[in-house]
Amino acid sequence: MLESELKFRQANDLEMKLNKANAEIEVRVLDNKNLEKTINEQRVRLEANQALIDGLTSEKNHLDLSLKESQDQRFQYFNKSERL
């Protein structure tokens, strides 16, 4: 009878350890999912910011070209008005 009680206690101890390990695994899985969510959110923000930077860079290039054209026209107008 003593031997069966010992085995029963050992089985209970092993089951408790298993339950504890499973609980720790669940916590780690949840942590990993939260980290993946955070990484994905950061990736989306990065892509949005990169799209904004690209758009602003394109607008700057357009404005630089427009400014150069305006300066060229101003210079041409100035030269024409000097000749008259």
Residue, then its C-alpha position, 0 to 999 in steps of 0.5 A: m500500500l505504501e508503494s502505491e501511495l508513493k507512486f500516486r504522489q509522484a504522479n501528482d507531482l509530475e502532473m503539477k509540474l506538467n501543468k505549471a510548464n504548460a501554463e508557462i508555455e501559454v504565457r510565452v506564446l501570448d508574449n510572442k503574439n503580442l510582440e508579433k503584433t507590435i512588430n507588425e504595427q511598427r512595420v505598417r508605421l514604417e511603410a506609411n512614413q516611407a510613403l510620406i517621405d517619398g511623397l514629400t521628396s517628390e513634391k520637393n523635386h517638383l517645387d525645385l523644378s518649378l522654382k528653377e523654371s521661374q528663375d529662368q523666366r525671370f532672367q529671360y524677362f530681365n534680359k528682354s527688358e534691359r534690351l528695350 
